[in-house]
């Protein structure tokens, strides 16, 4: 440890850490735009400049290392002038006329910083860099005119997700962030995970909104509009209305969507339970009949797109199960349509998801097992919050609502799907009992919980010996697992892979900001709901049992394969 002085305060910090890290531990705020904790510190934006006694020039706090006796000033006149100048220069090349209509209005880090620094006019005028709008992707829109070249998105895409779909192109005034050769995100090997959206400080990258299309369907009297929500949504939506991260707002969310005008409200958790039944039987069949192992989960569309691009030779390892919301969409337009006597061509299914990649997934040509498009629109957690606010609904004042039967009943196993390790834990609860015919007494598989990048577990199973499983979250960790499968060193039966760090709780469509602390709080909320539920195993869900009796027949049966399973597509890497 070394001792330094920051703004007259004695501060201790670890040798090798930076002035910015030392200041934050001492609750001294130094503003930043390009910095990402533990991921990127490059000093590109020059907003974190500080004065160090004995140094002629101001230094970026995010990269300058601490040392014994260092004396730092973070808020004197010289520092303030330099920061203001840096921000004014960024603003001089920014389309400020768009602020009121920008998706990040009032939540823009640049806007907030300009206000804090008291910038009321931009002194520098002249030529602006070329602005390009890329809106060809079904999931993500890039507005190059708003990019401040902070490189956060580039870092997350390359270092965390290890996809590298975007990078720095050009030089000098013509520098820009985009895919190689100026291609659209729609035409390159992008997983559409939206992690770039979560780290962008401005509105240069955002999800493609489908709010107006959903309103149009709701207001159309000829349409029967069904909404479903993923488990991670209920643990994050409250943040858009001032609740602390990790607050479960299930009841208020259900009341709100009913007020919006949806005809039925179902729960993706129901289909998560259904996924476990189908996936569990598929795993058991592969083990018994010598099928392709390890089997890997297929409920994360960003992950599926990643393996299709980068490891197409390993596609046989994927489970054939659709993701839960696609399963539910197929059932709404078949099983439920028959029950209520509604023509499926008049049905509109809307999924509220924590994920931007699901916007792409619902448009895959394979997702039409019902004879119609299984899910018509996907909106993110953020988009749902916007709809609630547009409708003038007092979210905090709502009485708790409820799900509709029969596609609204779920188990605790379905709930924990939203956290990394949750799908594996849910699967183990069912797979164990399917394989042994015995009741599993201890339902918590804590070894697969948490934010460690890759987690492993061995579960003793009578008749099998040991069931070896692994969990990975974030595509960088997925790559490590896949490389081990390719070289033959991966000794597993079953692997869960989630595209986004933390799983769906950290999805690209979740409320901002997102960091590891917030991911953990959201996951904890889902585990707490699981513990309180009467039914905690997917195969014990009464509505699931009834579905098989009345409609599907049996797991992996002909109707199940038609509606609940899918195929994959090898895609080019470049």
ROROMI-925974 format. One record per residue (C-alpha): residue number from 1; z, y, x. Coordinates in nm, 4 decimals, padded with zeros to 6 digits. Each point is the difference from the previous one (the first is absolute). Layout:
BEGIN
> pase, zz, yy, xx
> NUM, Z, Y, X
...
This chain:
BEGIN
> pase, zz, yy, xx
> 1, 00.0000, 00.0000, 00.0000
> 2, -00.0677, 00.3573, 00.1101
> 3, 00.1468, 00.3279, -00.1249
> 4, -00.2192, 00.2955, -00.0856
> 5, 00.0416, 00.3241, -00.1894
> 6, -00.2108, 00.0744, -00.3077
> 7, 00.0443, 00.3422, -00.1584
> 8, 00.3429, 00.0321, 00.1631
> 9, 00.1154, -00.3415, -00.1239
> 10, 00.0925, -00.2748, 00.2472
> 11, -00.1986, -00.3124, -00.0902
> 12, 00.0056, -00.3503, 00.1445
> 13, -00.3200, -00.2012, 00.0044
> 14, -00.1315, -00.3202, 00.1505
> 15, -00.1826, 00.0431, 00.3260
> 16, -00.3727, -00.0358, -00.0653
> 17, 00.0191, 00.1391, -00.3533
> 18, -00.1631, 00.3311, -00.0915
> 19, 00.1348, 00.3423, -00.0868
> 20, -00.1217, -00.0503, -00.3577
> 21, 00.1940, -00.3257, -00.0361
> 22, 00.3126, 00.1559, 00.1511
> 23, -00.0247, 00.2999, -00.2321
> 24, -00.0433, -00.2166, -00.3099
> 25, 00.3076, -00.2057, 00.0887
> 26, 00.1921, 00.3285, 00.0232
> 27, -00.1381, 00.1133, -00.3404
> 28, -00.2079, 00.2744, 00.1603
> 29, -00.3391, 00.0139, -00.1695
> 30, -00.3078, 00.0589, 00.2114
> 31, -00.3154, 00.0090, -00.2177
> 32, -00.2904, -00.2362, 00.0731
> 33, -00.3408, -00.0829, -00.1425
> 34, -00.1456, -00.2708, 00.2242
> 35, 00.3204, -00.1916, 00.0848
> 36, 00.0677, -00.3464, -00.1455
> 37, 00.3425, -00.1482, 00.0899
> 38, -00.0292, -00.2965, 00.2389
> 39, -00.3787, -00.0033, -00.0403
> 40, -00.1616, 00.3205, 00.1184
> 41, 00.1196, 00.2859, 00.2215
> 42, -00.2980, 00.1852, 00.1464
> 43, 00.0828, 00.3686, -00.0317
> 44, -00.3419, 00.0714, -00.1517
> 45, 00.1027, 00.2459, -00.2713
> 46, 00.2217, 00.2189, 00.2269
> 47, 00.2330, 00.0675, -00.2918
> 48, 00.3058, -00.1518, 00.1676
> 49, -00.0098, 00.2369, 00.2989
> 50, 00.3379, 00.0888, 00.1528
> 51, 00.1135, 00.2134, 00.2913
> 52, 00.1718, -00.1761, 00.2905
> 53, 00.1924, 00.2168, 00.2436
> 54, -00.1637, -00.0174, 00.3424
> 55, -00.3439, -00.0904, -00.1425
> 56, -00.2672, 00.2655, -00.0045
> 57, -00.1879, -00.1394, -00.3001
> 58, 00.1175, -00.1141, -00.3415
> 59, 00.0067, -00.3793, -00.0331
> 60, -00.0669, -00.2381, -00.2919
> 61, 00.3357, -00.1511, -00.0938
> 62, -00.1543, -00.3252, -00.1221
> 63, -00.1144, -00.1048, 00.3493
> 64, 00.2318, 00.1849, 00.2392
> 65, 00.2729, -00.2365, 00.1324
> 66, 00.3650, 00.0983, 00.0070
> 67, 00.1852, 00.0324, 00.3300
> 68, 00.3536, 00.0841, 00.1102
> 69, 00.0859, 00.3685, -00.0416
> 70, -00.3179, 00.0956, -00.1859
> 71, 00.0362, 00.3249, -00.1995
> 72, -00.2331, 00.0246, -00.2997
> 73, -00.0701, 00.2787, -00.2500
> 74, -00.1686, -00.1035, -00.3236
> 75, 00.0113, 00.3224, -00.2009
> 76, -00.0250, 00.3100, 00.2163
> 77, -00.2613, 00.2738, -00.0411
> 78, -00.2438, -00.1497, 00.2496
> 79, 00.0120, -00.3430, -00.1614
> 80, -00.0429, 00.1421, -00.3501
> 81, -00.3028, 00.2057, 00.1061
> 82, -00.1623, -00.3039, 00.1620
> 83, 00.0617, -00.2273, -00.2995
> 84, -00.1315, 00.2595, -00.2398
> 85, -00.3110, 00.0425, 00.2147
> 86, -00.0585, -00.3785, 00.0058
> 87, 00.0239, -00.0263, -00.3770
> 88, -00.2175, 00.3088, -00.0515
> 89, -00.2683, -00.1573, 00.2182
> 90, 00.0117, -00.3200, -00.2069
> 91, -00.0204, 00.2024, -00.3212
> 92, -00.2994, 00.1940, 00.1320
> 93, -00.2047, -00.3204, -00.0260
> 94, 00.1527, -00.1193, -00.3274
> 95, -00.1450, 00.0425, -00.3534
> 96, 00.2930, 00.1929, -00.1423
> 97, -00.1951, 00.0884, -00.3147
> 98, 00.0456, -00.3658, -00.1017
> 99, 00.3796, -00.0018, 00.0170
> 100, 00.0629, 00.0287, -00.3746
> 101, -00.2330, -00.2914, -00.0757
> 102, 00.0955, -00.2163, 00.2993
> 103, 00.1695, -00.3347, -00.0661
> 104, 00.2743, 00.1017, 00.2433
> 105, 00.0694, 00.3426, -00.1516
> 106, 00.3739, 00.0754, 00.0344
> 107, 00.0379, -00.3203, 00.2026
> 108, -00.2127, 00.1038, 00.2958
> 109, 00.1765, 00.0111, 00.3356
> 110, -00.2319, 00.2748, 00.1243
> 111, 00.0593, 00.2066, -00.3123
> 112, 00.3761, -00.0440, 00.0342
> 113, -00.0027, 00.0927, 00.3674
> 114, -00.2086, 00.3118, -00.0604
> 115, 00.2525, 00.1092, -00.2612
> 116, 00.2952, -00.0684, 00.2308
> 117, -00.1595, 00.2066, 00.2762
> 118, -00.0661, 00.2882, -00.2380
> 119, -00.3784, -00.0077, 00.0363
> 120, -00.1421, 00.2182, -00.2767
> 121, -00.3481, 00.0587, 00.1385
> 122, -00.2373, -00.1714, 00.2405
> 123, -00.0974, 00.2385, 00.2781
> 124, -00.2740, -00.2142, 00.1470
> 125, -00.3328, -00.0290, -00.1773
> 126, -00.3389, -00.1336, 00.1009
> 127, -00.1982, -00.3203, -00.0079
> 128, 00.1681, -00.3056, -00.1495
> 129, -00.0622, -00.3554, 00.1137
> 130, -00.2325, -00.2163, -00.2069
> 131, 00.1629, -00.1532, -00.3035
> 132, -00.1111, -00.3424, -00.1264
> 133, 00.1132, -00.1652, -00.3212
> 134, 00.0015, -00.3804, -00.0039
> 135, 00.0710, -00.1227, -00.3529
> 136, -00.2122, -00.3176, -00.0011
> 137, 00.2961, -00.2365, 00.0329
> 138, 00.1608, -00.1188, -00.3266
> 139, 00.3436, 00.0553, 00.1562
> 140, 00.0158, 00.2886, 00.2477
> 141, -00.1534, 00.3478, 00.0221
> 142, -00.0345, 00.1823, 00.3347
> 143, -00.0409, 00.3775, -00.0026
> 144, -00.0856, 00.0956, 00.3578
> 145, 00.0255, 00.3718, -00.0770
> 146, 00.3785, -00.0350, -00.0381
> 147, 00.0602, -00.2098, 00.3126
> 148, 00.2216, 00.1701, 00.2626
> 149, -00.0758, -00.2617, 00.2706
> 150, 00.3633, -00.1100, 00.0250
> 151, -00.1199, -00.3570, 00.0658
> 152, 00.2777, -00.1593, -00.2039
> 153, -00.2485, -00.1987, -00.2092
> 154, -00.1856, -00.1153, 00.3100
> 155, 00.3249, -00.1211, 00.1566
> 156, 00.1201, -00.1906, -00.3064
> 157, -00.3395, -00.1624, -00.0511
> 158, -00.0355, -00.1020, 00.3645
> 159, 00.3573, -00.0622, 00.1218
> 160, 00.1805, -00.1270, -00.3116
> 161, -00.2735, -00.1584, -00.2090
> 162, -00.2269, -00.0785, 00.3003
> 163, -00.3093, 00.0617, -00.2110
> 164, -00.1330, 00.3148, 00.1720
> 165, -00.2295, 00.0905, -00.2887
> 166, 00.0247, 00.3685, 00.0935
> 167, 00.0184, 00.1778, 00.3322
> 168, -00.0573, 00.3342, 00.1693
> 169, -00.3698, 00.0856, 00.0153
> 170, -00.1716, 00.2934, 00.1721
> 171, 00.1411, 00.2602, 00.2353
> 172, 00.1319, 00.3536, -00.0080
> 173, -00.0660, 00.1903, -00.3237
> 174, -00.1975, -00.2995, -00.1288
> 175, 00.2935, -00.2425, 00.0331
> 176, 00.0600, -00.1966, -00.3188
> 177, 00.1785, -00.3100, -00.1302
> 178, -00.2293, -00.2535, -00.1641
> 179, -00.1484, -00.3491, 00.0339
> 180, -00.2471, -00.0582, 00.2816
> 181, -00.3418, 00.1656, -00.0357
> 182, 00.1247, 00.2026, -00.2977
> 183, -00.0082, -00.3014, -00.2321
> 184, 00.1891, -00.0098, -00.3292
> 185, 00.3256, -00.1964, -00.0281
> 186, -00.1885, -00.2001, -00.2609
> 187, -00.2384, -00.1315, 00.2650
> 188, 00.2342, -00.0908, 00.2862
> 189, 00.2704, -00.2596, 00.0607
> 190, 00.2754, 00.1917, -00.1786
> 191, 00.2775, -00.1886, -00.1805
> 192, 00.0451, 00.2963, -00.2407
> 193, 00.3766, -00.0413, 00.0399
> 194, 00.0680, 00.3737, -00.0277
> 195, 00.2487, 00.0153, 00.2864
> 196, -00.2087, 00.2936, 00.1264
> 197, 00.0797, 00.1806, -00.3263
> 198, 00.3739, -00.0456, 00.0528
> 199, -00.0044, 00.1707, 00.3409
> 200, -00.2560, 00.2758, -00.0632
> 201, 00.1933, 00.3315, -00.0045
> 202, -00.2635, 00.1740, -00.2131
> 203, -00.2564, -00.1014, -00.2635
> 204, -00.2663, -00.1280, 00.2371
> 205, 00.0452, -00.3609, -00.1196
> 206, 00.1088, -00.0995, -00.3491
> 207, -00.0515, -00.2736, -00.2565
> 208, -00.2975, 00.0160, -00.2347
> 209, 00.1636, 00.0928, -00.3280
> 210, -00.0818, -00.1719, -00.3291
> 211, 00.2347, 00.2029, -00.2184
> 212, -00.2704, 00.1567, -00.2153
> 213, -00.1657, -00.3370, -00.0659
> 214, 00.3349, -00.1382, -00.1190
> 215, 00.0651, 00.3013, -00.2252
> 216, -00.3495, -00.0429, -00.1462
> 217, 00.0751, -00.3650, -00.0846
> 218, 00.3375, 00.0867, -00.1539
> 219, -00.1547, 00.2687, -00.2220
> 220, -00.2832, -00.2287, -00.1126
> 221, 00.1094, -00.1510, -00.3360
> 222, -00.2419, -00.2902, 00.0427
> 223, 00.1782, -00.1216, 00.3164
> 224, 00.3072, -00.2227, 00.0262
> 225, 00.1602, 00.1207, 00.3240
> 226, 00.2465, -00.2196, 00.1910
> 227, 00.2032, 00.1132, 00.2996
> 228, 00.1825, -00.2133, 00.2559
> 229, 00.2168, 00.1051, 00.2943
> 230, 00.0703, -00.1668, 00.3341
> 231, 00.3599, -00.0696, 00.1086
> 232, -00.0030, 00.2579, 00.2809
> 233, -00.0878, 00.2817, -00.2417
> 234, 00.3364, -00.0095, -00.1802
> 235, 00.1852, 00.0382, 00.3311
> 236, -00.1968, 00.3101, 00.1046
> 237, -00.1238, 00.1913, -00.3064
> 238, 00.3344, 00.1786, -00.0394
> 239, -00.0542, 00.1817, 00.3288
> 240, -00.2766, 00.2007, -00.1686
> 241, 00.2623, 00.1312, -00.2445
> 242, 00.2807, 00.0782, 00.2431
> 243, 00.1801, -00.3355, 00.0101
> 244, 00.1211, -00.1320, 00.3388
> 245, -00.2227, -00.2604, 00.1697
> 246, 00.0781, -00.3502, -00.1187
> 247, 00.1021, 00.1012, -00.3541
> 248, -00.1216, -00.2497, -00.2592
> 249, -00.1507, 00.1876, -00.2942
> 250, -00.1512, -00.2935, -00.1881
> 251, 00.1252, 00.1005, -00.3443
> 252, -00.1012, 00.3651, 00.0253
> 253, -00.3396, -00.0975, 00.1405
> 254, -00.0641, -00.2274, -00.2992
> 255, 00.1018, 00.2703, -00.2444
> 256, -00.2271, 00.2469, 00.1777
> 257, -00.3123, -00.2186, -00.0062
> 258, 00.0506, -00.0650, -00.3708
> 259, 00.0172, 00.3744, -00.0554
> 260, -00.3289, 00.0317, 00.1878
> 261, -00.1660, -00.2013, -00.2770
> 262, -00.0620, -00.3488, 00.1387
> 263, -00.0273, -00.2673, -00.2712
> 264, 00.1872, -00.2697, 00.1933
> 265, 00.2229, 00.0010, 00.3077
> 266, 00.0088, -00.3168, 00.2108
> 267, 00.1544, -00.0845, 00.3346
> 268, -00.1880, -00.1136, 00.3088
> 269, 00.3208, -00.1903, 00.0819
> 270, -00.0975, -00.2477, -00.2718
> 271, -00.3197, -00.0732, 00.1892
> 272, 00.1934, -00.0095, 00.3279
> 273, 00.1925, -00.2918, -00.1480
> 274, -00.3310, -00.1539, -00.1028
> 275, -00.1360, 00.0489, 00.3529
> 276, 00.2959, -00.1902, 00.1415
> 277, -00.0642, -00.2942, -00.2333
> 278, -00.3672, -00.0209, 00.0933
> 279, 00.0600, 00.0716, 00.3691
> 280, 00.2879, -00.2485, 00.0209
> 281, -00.2110, -00.2790, -00.1451
> 282, -00.2884, 00.0954, 00.2279
> 283, 00.2249, -00.0210, 00.3061
> 284, 00.1409, -00.3333, -00.1106
> 285, -00.3522, -00.1366, -00.0554
> 286, -00.1147, 00.1131, 00.3448
> 287, 00.3014, -00.1602, 00.1675
> 288, -00.0379, -00.3287, -00.1877
> 289, -00.3795, -00.0269, 00.0210
> 290, -00.0556, 00.1355, 00.3500
> 291, -00.1419, 00.3342, -00.1040
> 292, -00.0412, 00.3050, 00.2255
> 293, 00.3359, 00.1096, 00.1422
> 294, 00.1686, 00.2336, 00.0450
> 295, -00.0701, 00.1416, -00.3428
> 296, 00.0205, 00.3807, -00.0099
> 297, 00.0816, 00.2204, -00.2993
> 298, -00.2822, 00.1951, -00.1643
> 299, 00.1803, 00.2530, -00.2201
> 300, -00.0493, 00.3009, 00.2316
> 301, -00.3596, 00.1293, -00.0358
> 302, 00.0108, 00.2106, 00.3171
> 303, 00.1001, -00.3088, 00.1958
> 304, -00.2750, -00.2051, -00.1664
> 305, -00.2613, 00.2615, 00.0894
> 306, 00.1338, 00.0043, 00.3568
> 307, -00.0424, -00.3760, 00.0496
> 308, -00.3442, 00.0141, -00.1633
> 309, -00.1089, 00.2557, 00.2614
> 310, 00.1761, -00.1162, 00.3149
> 311, 00.0756, -00.3716, -00.0405
> 312, -00.2531, -00.1393, -00.2533
> 313, 00.0170, -00.3414, 00.1692
> 314, 00.3615, -00.0271, -00.1206
> 315, -00.0739, 00.0690, -00.3685
> 316, 00.0611, -00.3671, -00.0956
> 317, 00.3672, 00.0591, 00.0850
> 318, 00.0379, 00.2505, -00.2849
> 319, 00.1468, -00.1105, -00.3297
> 320, -00.2632, 00.0156, -00.2722
> 321, 00.2432, 00.1790, -00.2346
> 322, -00.0961, 00.3433, -00.1253
> 323, 00.2551, 00.2744, 00.0471
> 324, 00.2515, 00.0209, -00.2888
> 325, -00.1416, 00.3081, -00.1731
> 326, -00.3493, -00.1552, -00.0060
> 327, 00.1469, -00.3174, -00.1504
> 328, 00.1700, 00.2042, -00.2710
> 329, -00.3199, 00.1899, -00.0736
> 330, -00.1858, -00.3273, -00.0522
> 331, 00.2735, -00.1278, -00.2322
> 332, 00.0088, 00.3226, -00.2023
> 333, -00.3715, -00.0323, -00.0735
> 334, 00.0222, -00.3698, -00.0938
> 335, 00.3409, -00.1379, -00.0945
> 336, 00.1460, 00.3230, -00.1385
> 337, -00.3240, 00.1180, -00.1596
> 338, -00.0072, -00.3231, -00.2018
> 339, 00.3640, 00.0449, -00.1010
> 340, -00.0443, 00.3518, -00.1380
> 341, -00.3575, -00.0382, -00.1231
> 342, -00.1490, 00.2742, 00.2166
> 343, -00.3518, -00.0268, 00.1378
> 344, 00.0377, 00.0004, 00.3813
> 345, -00.2991, 00.2345, 00.0324
> 346, 00.2176, 00.2634, -00.1671
> 347, 00.2926, -00.0577, 00.2364
> 348, 00.0740, 00.2229, 00.2973
> 349, 00.2475, -00.1290, 00.2579
> 350, 00.1673, 00.2556, 00.2266
> 351, 00.2077, -00.1108, 00.2996
> 352, 00.2620, 00.2311, 00.1516
> 353, 00.0176, -00.1070, 00.3617
> 354, 00.1658, 00.1148, 00.3250
> 355, -00.3303, -00.0770, 00.1698
> 356, -00.3320, 00.1779, 00.0534
> 357, -00.1831, -00.3203, 00.1007
> 358, 00.0455, -00.1329, -00.3543
> 359, -00.2451, 00.2655, -00.1192
> 360, -00.2558, -00.1821, 00.2125
> 361, 00.1248, -00.3412, -00.1088
> 362, -00.0428, 00.0603, -00.3730
> 363, -00.3670, 00.0805, 00.0646
> 364, -00.0717, -00.3210, 00.1916
> 365, -00.2731, -00.1926, -00.1863
> 366, 00.2148, -00.3165, 00.0154
> 367, 00.2681, 00.1571, -00.2215
> 368, -00.1543, -00.0838, -00.3357
> 369, 00.1384, -00.3424, -00.0893
> 370, 00.0523, 00.1167, -00.3577
> 371, -00.3697, 00.0765, -00.0381
> 372, 00.0841, 00.3668, 00.0311
> 373, 00.1356, 00.2135, 00.2795
> 374, 00.3573, -00.1326, 00.0237
> 375, 00.1580, 00.3380, 00.0859
> 376, -00.1856, 00.3163, -00.0938
> 377, 00.1955, 00.2653, 00.1906
> 378, 00.2664, 00.0099, 00.2690
> 379, 00.2169, 00.3090, 00.0351
> 380, 00.2630, 00.0484, 00.2694
> 381, 00.3690, 00.0762, -00.0453
> 382, -00.0833, 00.3605, 00.0869
> 383, -00.2728, 00.0130, -00.2652
> 384, 00.2348, -00.1351, -00.2681
> 385, 00.2515, 00.2730, 00.0886
> 386, -00.2754, 00.2613, -00.0392
> 387, -00.0896, -00.1367, -00.3443
> 388, 00.3635, 00.0144, -00.1114
> 389, 00.0249, 00.3607, 00.1179
> 390, -00.3334, 00.0903, -00.1620
> 391, 00.1339, -00.1329, -00.3307
> 392, 00.3070, 00.2257, 00.0257
> 393, 00.2414, -00.2938, -00.0171
> 394, 00.3614, 00.0594, 00.1044
> 395, 00.0302, -00.3125, 00.2134
> 396, 00.3736, 00.0307, 00.0732
> 397, 00.0781, 00.0469, -00.3687
> 398, -00.1752, -00.3150, -00.1214
> 399, 00.1835, -00.2914, -00.1595
> 400, -00.0843, -00.3356, 00.1579
> 401, -00.3148, -00.1681, -00.1256
> 402, -00.1025, -00.3666, -00.0047
> 403, -00.2869, -00.2372, 00.0821
> 404, -00.2095, -00.1653, -00.2679
> 405, -00.0047, -00.3764, -00.0544
> 406, -00.1171, -00.2430, 00.1163
> 407, -00.1427, 00.1424, 00.3242
> 408, 00.3043, 00.2108, 00.0765
> 409, 00.2607, -00.2658, 00.0775
> 410, 00.0698, -00.0563, 00.3694
> 411, 00.2397, -00.1581, 00.2466
> 412, 00.1788, 00.1400, 00.3021
> 413, -00.2528, -00.1833, 00.2136
> 414, -00.2749, 00.2159, -00.1485
> 415, 00.1956, 00.3176, 00.0694
> 416, 00.0400, -00.0547, 00.3742
> 417, -00.3787, -00.0317, 00.0435
> 418, 00.0071, 00.3705, 00.0825
> 419, 00.1806, -00.0396, 00.3345
> 420, -00.1221, -00.1708, 00.3157
> 421, 00.1280, -00.3571, -00.0080
> 422, 00.0391, 00.0126, -00.3779
> 423, -00.3045, -00.2120, -00.0781
> 424, 00.1159, -00.2610, 00.2500
> 425, 00.3540, -00.0039, -00.1387
> 426, -00.1294, -00.0301, -00.3558
> 427, -00.2375, -00.2788, 00.1045
> 428, 00.2722, -00.1927, 00.1805
> 429, 00.2231, 00.0046, -00.3079
> 430, -00.2739, -00.1742, -00.1979
> 431, -00.1679, -00.2062, 00.2726
> 432, 00.3287, -00.1625, 00.0995
> 433, 00.0674, -00.1205, -00.3531
> 434, -00.3610, -00.1100, -00.0516
> 435, 00.0103, -00.2057, 00.3201
> 436, 00.3433, -00.1547, -00.0418
> 437, 00.0614, -00.0025, -00.3737
> 438, 00.3469, 00.1321, 00.0782
> 439, 00.1689, 00.3276, -00.0918
> 440, 00.0197, 00.2598, 00.2726
> 441, 00.3522, 00.1418, -00.0072
> 442, -00.0245, 00.2784, 00.2602
> 443, -00.2888, 00.2271, -00.0987
> 444, 00.0238, 00.2623, 00.2754
> 445, -00.2272, -00.0650, 00.2998
> 446, 00.1305, 00.2923, 00.2033
> 447, -00.1826, -00.1046, 00.3177
> 448, -00.3287, 00.1244, -00.1502
> 449, 00.1422, 00.3374, -00.1053
> 450, 00.0003, 00.3256, 00.1940
> 451, -00.2476, 00.2075, 00.2003
> 452, -00.0431, -00.2160, 00.3073
> 453, -00.3767, -00.0256, 00.0515
> 454, -00.0231, -00.3797, -00.0027
> 455, 00.2712, -00.2231, -00.1460
> 456, 00.0195, -00.3795, 00.0095
> 457, 00.2054, -00.2571, -00.1867
> 458, 00.0327, -00.3760, -00.0197
> 459, 00.1078, -00.1463, -00.3345
> 460, 00.1163, -00.3642, -00.0109
> 461, -00.1828, -00.1745, -00.2854
> 462, 00.0782, -00.3557, -00.1006
> 463, -00.3101, -00.2172, 00.0317
> 464, -00.1839, 00.2523, 00.2150
> 465, 00.2431, 00.0538, 00.2837
> 466, -00.0354, 00.3679, 00.0738
> 467, -00.1979, 00.2718, -00.1743
> 468, -00.0925, 00.2544, 00.2676
> 469, -00.0788, 00.3503, -00.1226
> 470, -00.0709, 00.3451, 00.1401
> 471, -00.0141, 00.3547, -00.1362
> 472, -00.1951, 00.2941, 00.1429
> 473, -00.0407, 00.3540, -00.1291
> 474, -00.2389, 00.2637, 00.1295
> 475, -00.3463, -00.1025, 00.1137
> 476, 00.0896, 00.0271, 00.3687
> 477, 00.2505, -00.2811, -00.0527
> 478, -00.2513, -00.1903, -00.2128
> 479, -00.2395, 00.0084, 00.2954
> 480, 00.2646, -00.1610, 00.2223
> 481, 00.0485, -00.2833, -00.2507
> 482, -00.3740, -00.0567, -00.0409
> 483, -00.0573, -00.0121, 00.3745
> 484, 00.2648, -00.2716, 00.0204
> 485, -00.1739, -00.1971, -00.2761
> 486, -00.3274, 00.0275, 00.1921
> 487, 00.1477, -00.1241, 00.3284
> 488, 00.1940, -00.2806, -00.1739
> 489, 00.3501, 00.1247, 00.0852
> 490, 00.1011, 00.0872, -00.3593
> 491, 00.2051, -00.2944, -00.1277
> 492, 00.0513, 00.0992, -00.3635
> 493, -00.0627, -00.1360, -00.3474
> 494, 00.0071, 00.3312, -00.1873
> 495, -00.0353, 00.3666, 00.1020
> 496, 00.0551, 00.3181, -00.1980
> 497, -00.1956, 00.3028, 00.1182
> 498, 00.0309, 00.3468, -00.1510
> 499, -00.2416, 00.2730, 00.1011
> 500, 00.2432, 00.2914, 00.0029
> 501, 00.3095, 00.0405, 00.2199
> 502, 00.2982, -00.1000, -00.2124
> 503, -00.2237, -00.1648, -00.2580
> 504, -00.0908, 00.1672, -00.3296
> 505, 00.3045, 00.2292, 00.0121
> 506, -00.1838, 00.1739, 00.2861
> 507, -00.3406, -00.0067, -00.1679
> 508, -00.2590, 00.2727, 00.0455
> 509, 00.0412, 00.1162, -00.3601
> 510, 00.3765, 00.0512, 00.0098
> 511, 00.1843, 00.3360, -00.0150
> 512, 00.0224, 00.2036, 00.3194
> 513, 00.1559, -00.0119, 00.2482
> 514, 00.0148, -00.3648, 00.1056
> 515, 00.2004, -00.1189, 00.3001
> 516, 00.1992, -00.3096, 00.0925
> 517, 00.3215, 00.1306, -00.1552
> 518, -00.1763, 00.0653, -00.3305
> 519, -00.1763, -00.3385, 00.0142
> 520, 00.3366, -00.1730, 00.0437
> 521, 00.1586, 00.1918, -00.2905
> 522, -00.2863, -00.0887, -00.2331
> 523, 00.0132, -00.3671, 00.1047
> 524, 00.3760, -00.0094, -00.0481
> 525, -00.0451, 00.1215, -00.3579
> 526, -00.2320, -00.2924, -00.0758
> 527, 00.2400, -00.2529, 00.1511
> 528, 00.2827, 00.1500, -00.2055
> 529, -00.2030, -00.0382, -00.3198
> 530, -00.0733, -00.3614, 00.0944
> 531, 00.3720, -00.0742, 00.0381
> 532, 00.0781, 00.1385, -00.3462
> 533, -00.2650, -00.1918, -00.1919
> 534, 00.0865, -00.3131, -00.1951
> 535, -00.3222, -00.1783, 00.1034
> 536, -00.0696, 00.0082, 00.3750
> 537, -00.2623, -00.2740, 00.0455
> 538, -00.3602, 00.0433, -00.1069
> 539, -00.0360, -00.3491, -00.1448
> 540, 00.2983, 00.0618, -00.2309
> 541, -00.1633, 00.2984, -00.1732
> 542, -00.0250, -00.1108, -00.3685
> 543, -00.3118, 00.2084, -00.0639
> 544, -00.1739, -00.1632, 00.2958
> 545, 00.0848, -00.3452, -00.1372
> 546, -00.1334, 00.1023, -00.3405
> 547, -00.3209, 00.1348, 00.1575
> 548, -00.0760, -00.3382, 00.1556
> 549, 00.0870, -00.1857, -00.3227
> 550, -00.2103, 00.2210, -00.2245
> 551, -00.2897, 00.1011, 00.2199
> 552, -00.0313, -00.0965, 00.3672
> 553, 00.0908, -00.3665, -00.0278
> 554, 00.1189, -00.0639, 00.3544
> 555, 00.0168, 00.1707, 00.3415
> 556, -00.3272, -00.0257, 00.1936
> 557, -00.1708, -00.1202, -00.3171
> 558, -00.3520, 00.0951, -00.1078
> 559, 00.1060, 00.3069, -00.1970
> 560, 00.2382, 00.1126, 00.2736
> 561, -00.2793, -00.0203, 00.2575
> 562, -00.2323, 00.1997, -00.2227
> 563, 00.2452, 00.2811, -00.0740
> 564, 00.2570, 00.0057, 00.2796
> 565, -00.1829, -00.1016, 00.3170
> 566, -00.2766, 00.1619, 00.1994
> 567, -00.2156, -00.0175, 00.3121
> 568, -00.0415, 00.2214, 00.3048
> 569, -00.2857, 00.1696, 00.1825
> 570, -00.0702, 00.0082, 00.3722
> 571, -00.0652, 00.3651, 00.0853
> 572, -00.1500, 00.1573, 00.3095
> 573, 00.2377, 00.1420, 00.2591
> 574, -00.2148, 00.2988, 00.0946
